[in-house]
Amino acid sequence: MTDWNADKRRILWRRSVATMEAQGLPVEKDPRFLGWVEDWIAGHIPMAEVQRRYGQLLSETPAEPADAVDATTYAVLDEVRQEIPNIAGVSLSTAEERAERTQKITDAWQSGRT
């Protein structure tokens, strides 16, 4: 079992964001969201709570069709959850489910660019 301390969580978060940004995909920069990520890094809340809060934030803001930032941010959050399988209450997705989710994100991102 890996010890997921704050330093390892921060490295994981930065790596996941850098991967998306290297592909030209934007990641959420809202200060509230970034504060929740910092709470997760510090070990105060689980990643599932970050995702729940982010979903709530999105529901409170005006929607734009197929927003690339939202899709990319969800992909980063999903990657982080998959990397840390010992988070309580988080069930791991099968490879098939992950592939389907990735395709939906890609489709949403591409339709937002047209």
VENKA-V534278 format. One record per residue. N is the residue number from 1. RES is the residue in three letters. PSI is psi in whole degrees, 0 to 359 (NA if undefined). Layout:
BEGIN
n:N res:RES psi:PSI
n:N res:RES psi:PSI
END
This chain:
BEGIN
n:1 res:MET psi:132
n:2 res:THR psi:140
n:3 res:ASP psi:107
n:4 res:TRP psi:80
n:5 res:ASN psi:177
n:6 res:ALA psi:320
n:7 res:ASP psi:317
n:8 res:LYS psi:322
n:9 res:ARG psi:318
n:10 res:ARG psi:317
n:11 res:ILE psi:315
n:12 res:LEU psi:314
n:13 res:TRP psi:310
n:14 res:ARG psi:320
n:15 res:ARG psi:316
n:16 res:SER psi:316
n:17 res:VAL psi:315
n:18 res:ALA psi:322
n:19 res:THR psi:313
n:20 res:MET psi:314
n:21 res:GLU psi:327
n:22 res:ALA psi:335
n:23 res:GLN psi:4
n:24 res:GLY psi:16
n:25 res:LEU psi:126
n:26 res:PRO psi:148
n:27 res:VAL psi:145
n:28 res:GLU psi:135
n:29 res:LYS psi:6
n:30 res:ASP psi:130
n:31 res:PRO psi:327
n:32 res:ARG psi:314
n:33 res:PHE psi:313
n:34 res:LEU psi:328
n:35 res:GLY psi:320
n:36 res:TRP psi:322
n:37 res:VAL psi:317
n:38 res:GLU psi:322
n:39 res:ASP psi:320
n:40 res:TRP psi:314
n:41 res:ILE psi:319
n:42 res:ALA psi:349
n:43 res:GLY psi:14
n:44 res:HIS psi:331
n:45 res:ILE psi:153
n:46 res:PRO psi:160
n:47 res:MET psi:326
n:48 res:ALA psi:325
n:49 res:GLU psi:323
n:50 res:VAL psi:314
n:51 res:GLN psi:318
n:52 res:ARG psi:313
n:53 res:ARG psi:322
n:54 res:TYR psi:318
n:55 res:GLY psi:319
n:56 res:GLN psi:317
n:57 res:LEU psi:315
n:58 res:LEU psi:325
n:59 res:SER psi:341
n:60 res:GLU psi:349
n:61 res:THR psi:153
n:62 res:PRO psi:134
n:63 res:ALA psi:140
n:64 res:GLU psi:136
n:65 res:PRO psi:133
n:66 res:ALA psi:54
n:67 res:ASP psi:119
n:68 res:ALA psi:326
n:69 res:VAL psi:314
n:70 res:ASP psi:313
n:71 res:ALA psi:317
n:72 res:THR psi:317
n:73 res:THR psi:318
n:74 res:TYR psi:323
n:75 res:ALA psi:320
n:76 res:VAL psi:314
n:77 res:LEU psi:318
n:78 res:ASP psi:318
n:79 res:GLU psi:318
n:80 res:VAL psi:316
n:81 res:ARG psi:321
n:82 res:GLN psi:327
n:83 res:GLU psi:330
n:84 res:ILE psi:84
n:85 res:PRO psi:350
n:86 res:ASN psi:18
n:87 res:ILE psi:128
n:88 res:ALA psi:137
n:89 res:GLY psi:4
n:90 res:VAL psi:117
n:91 res:SER psi:139
n:92 res:LEU psi:142
n:93 res:SER psi:154
n:94 res:THR psi:164
n:95 res:ALA psi:324
n:96 res:GLU psi:315
n:97 res:GLU psi:319
n:98 res:ARG psi:319
n:99 res:ALA psi:318
n:100 res:GLU psi:316
n:101 res:ARG psi:318
n:102 res:THR psi:318
n:103 res:GLN psi:320
n:104 res:LYS psi:319
n:105 res:ILE psi:316
n:106 res:THR psi:315
n:107 res:ASP psi:317
n:108 res:ALA psi:317
n:109 res:TRP psi:315
n:110 res:GLN psi:323
n:111 res:SER psi:336
n:112 res:GLY psi:343
n:113 res:ARG psi:348
n:114 res:THR psi:NA
END
